[in-house]
Amino acid sequence: DAFTNTTLSIPTSFTQVAKFGSTLGMGSYKASDFKYMRFRNTDSSNFVTLQLSDATANKQVNYKILPGQAVYFTSLVFDCNSSTTTAASDVVQGTSNVAGLTATADEVQLKSNSAPCSVEILIAYDL
């Protein structure tokens, strides 16, 4: 029903670009109304790190967006194998570390690699 479409200059430190919770406001979206989000790195040389965080479950996951590439999400649910305060279990080749999977993003942060980058952000949601 609605969307936000903006282009931001992302600095070399993590910057919050969206928050998901129970209310709609400036930069905040109702998690229950979320439909889609896309992030496109329009820079020609720097990559961008996109971080999804779940403050309730204390989990995070990072995605690297190369110059000219985009990443999109149709759900706020993400997988990770540890909390942000304890180390992940040892990884053994040929097996899967499934402890701690399934977190729900309540925040999106972006950080550019070595110089500020322009990133197009599109978030679609129901009213």
C-alpha positions in Angstrom: 0.0 0.0 0.0 2.9 2.4 0.8 6.6 2.7 0.4 9.6 4.9 1.3 12.2 5.4 -1.4 15.3 7.5 -0.6 19.0 7.8 -1.4 21.4 8.3 1.5 25.1 9.0 1.8 26.3 6.3 4.1 29.4 7.1 6.2 32.2 4.7 7.3 30.5 4.0 10.7 27.3 2.1 11.2 24.2 4.3 10.7 20.7 3.2 11.5 18.5 3.6 8.4 15.3 1.7 9.5 13.7 0.5 12.7 10.9 -2.1 13.0 8.5 -2.3 15.9 4.9 -1.7 16.8 4.5 1.9 15.6 4.9 3.8 12.3 6.9 7.0 12.4 9.9 8.8 10.8 12.3 5.9 9.9 10.2 3.5 12.0 7.9 0.9 10.5 5.4 -1.5 11.9 6.9 -4.9 11.7 3.5 -6.5 11.2 3.0 -4.4 8.1 6.4 -5.0 6.4 6.3 -6.3 2.8 9.7 -5.7 1.1 13.0 -3.8 1.4 15.8 -3.3 -1.1 19.2 -1.7 -0.7 21.3 -0.7 -3.8 24.9 0.4 -3.5 25.3 3.1 -6.3 29.0 3.7 -5.6 31.5 2.6 -8.2 34.3 1.5 -5.9 33.3 1.0 -2.3 31.3 -1.8 -0.8 28.6 -1.4 1.9 27.9 -3.6 4.9 24.3 -4.0 5.7 23.5 -5.2 9.3 20.2 -6.7 10.5 19.8 -6.7 14.3 17.4 -8.4 16.7 17.7 -6.6 20.0 15.2 -9.0 21.7 17.1 -12.2 20.8 20.5 -10.4 20.9 21.4 -11.5 17.3 22.9 -9.8 14.2 23.8 -10.7 10.7 25.9 -8.8 8.1 25.6 -8.7 4.3 28.2 -7.2 2.0 26.8 -5.2 -0.9 29.4 -4.7 -3.7 29.5 -1.6 -5.9 26.5 -1.5 -8.2 24.8 -4.4 -6.5 21.6 -4.7 -4.6 20.2 -6.9 -1.9 16.5 -7.3 -1.0 14.4 -8.9 1.7 10.8 -10.1 1.7 10.9 -11.0 5.4 12.4 -9.6 8.6 13.4 -13.1 9.7 17.0 -14.0 9.4 19.3 -16.9 10.4 22.5 -16.7 12.5 24.4 -19.1 14.6 25.2 -17.1 17.7 24.2 -14.2 19.8 26.2 -11.0 19.7 27.5 -11.5 23.2 28.7 -15.1 23.0 30.9 -16.9 20.5 29.4 -19.2 17.9 29.9 -22.9 18.4 32.9 -24.4 16.6 32.2 -25.0 12.9 32.9 -28.6 11.8 33.0 -29.1 8.0 30.2 -31.3 6.8 27.9 -30.4 9.7 25.6 -27.5 10.3 25.5 -25.3 13.4 21.8 -24.8 13.9 21.9 -23.4 17.4 20.3 -20.0 17.7 18.7 -19.9 14.2 15.8 -17.6 13.4 15.9 -14.0 14.6 13.6 -11.1 13.5 15.2 -7.8 12.5 14.1 -4.8 14.4 16.9 -2.5 13.1 18.8 -2.1 9.8 22.2 -0.3 9.8 24.5 0.5 6.9 28.3 1.2 6.8 30.5 2.0 3.8 33.9 0.5 3.4 36.5 3.3 3.0 34.6 6.4 2.0 31.0 7.6 2.1 28.7 5.8 -0.4 25.4 6.6 -1.9 22.8 3.9 -1.2 19.2 3.7 -2.6 16.8 2.4 0.0 13.2 1.2 -0.8 10.9 -0.1 2.0 7.4 -1.2 1.1 4.7 -1.8 3.7 0.9 -1.9 4.3 -0.9 1.1 5.9 
